[in-house]
Amino acid sequence: MSDPLLILAVTILAAIIAIALIIWAVRIAQRPRNALLHGGLSPELLTRALELKATDQFDQAVFLVRGETGLSHRAATRLVRKLRPAPPAL
């Protein structure tokens, strides 16, 4: 009636697809942009990170951002590099 090899092949294919979907979902959930939803960066955090960066303590600024936001090292490094002080108010 049913070919056992066909059943085995379909089962293996379904398992591979399920594992791939789980891996994809985990990667989506761990993306850095998701960590910053709903105001993950407070003004105090930005100020402290800018102060550390201005005093040549770049690594400490990255460590601070990572600890407060849960970002990866790479994402926190990019964020700290992009930080610029606000222009003076006129």
Long-range contacts (C-beta under 8 A, 24 or more apart in sequence): 30-72, 32-71, 32-72, 32-75, 35-69, 35-70, 35-71, 35-75, 36-69, 36-71, 40-68, 40-69, 41-69, 42-68, 45-69, 46-83, 49-80, 49-83, 50-83, 50-85, 53-80, 53-83, 54-85
